Structures are given as C-alpha cells and as structure tokens.
C-alpha cells in the first residue's frame, strides 16, 4: 500500500511542477507580446513596424520562404 501512496505523492509533485512551468511559460509569452507591441510602437526597431510591407514580400507571390526567392508556384487548373 505504501508504494501506491508514494507514487501518488510523486505524481502530485510532478503535476505541481508542471503547473508552475506552465504558468511561467504563460507569463513569458505575455511578456514577449507586450514587449513586441512596445517595439512596434517605438518605430526605431527595424522590422517591428506596422506598415503593409514590413514583413517582406509575399511568399505566395515570390515563391520560397519568408524572404521570398525561388520561383513562384503556379496552380494548374
């Protein structure tokens, strides 16, 4: 019987640790969002603006990944 109680206590401890890590991660995410919003408003941070072309070319138009490049993919009907 003691083995089950010990395992239950370990599981509760692990659960508690996971909840703490989850809460810390949620705080880190919220902090990063807040920081990003402040940087976008500052205007002095390259790439943090809110303009139409701030994210670079549209990869669907230019092909390739985030920086464009490659050849555009054309869907054939």
C-alpha positions in Angstrom: 0.0 0.0 0.0 2.9 2.4 0.8 4.2 2.1 -2.8 0.9 3.4 -4.2 0.9 6.3 -1.8 4.5 7.1 -2.6 3.8 7.0 -6.3 0.7 9.2 -5.8 2.7 11.7 -3.9 5.4 11.8 -6.7 2.7 12.2 -9.3 1.2 15.1 -7.4 4.6 16.7 -7.0 5.3 16.3 -10.8 1.9 17.8 -11.5 2.6 20.8 -9.3 6.0 21.3 -11.1 4.3 21.1 -14.5 1.6 23.7 -13.5 4.4 26.0 -12.2 6.3 25.7 -15.5 3.1 26.2 -17.5 2.3 29.4 -15.5 5.8 30.7 -16.0 5.6 30.0 -19.8 2.3 31.8 -20.0 3.9 34.8 -18.2 6.9 34.7 -20.6 4.6 34.6 -23.6 2.6 37.6 -22.3 5.7 39.5 -21.5 7.1 38.9 -25.1 3.8 40.0 -26.6 3.8 43.2 -24.5 7.5 43.8 -25.4 6.7 43.3 -29.1 3.8 45.7 -29.1 6.1 48.4 -27.4 8.8 47.8 -30.0 6.2 48.2 -32.9 5.1 51.5 -31.4 8.6 52.7 -30.9 9.3 52.8 -34.6 13.1 52.6 -34.0 13.2 48.9 -34.1 13.9 47.5 -37.6 11.2 45.2 -38.8 8.8 46.0 -35.9 6.7 48.5 -37.8 3.1 48.0 -38.7 3.3 49.0 -42.4 2.0 46.9 -45.2 5.4 45.8 -46.4 7.1 45.3 -43.0 7.0 41.5 -43.2 8.7 41.3 -46.6 7.4 40.0 -49.9 4.5 37.7 -50.0 6.0 34.1 -50.4 2.9 33.1 -52.4 3.8 35.7 -55.0 7.6 35.4 -54.9 7.9 31.7 -54.1 10.1 30.3 -51.4 10.1 31.1 -47.7 9.8 34.2 -45.6 12.5 36.1 -47.6 10.9 35.2 -50.9 13.3 33.9 -53.5 12.8 30.8 -55.5 10.3 30.6 -58.3 6.6 31.2 -57.7 4.4 28.1 -57.6 1.6 28.3 -60.1 -1.5 26.2 -59.6 -2.7 24.4 -62.7 -6.4 24.0 -63.1 
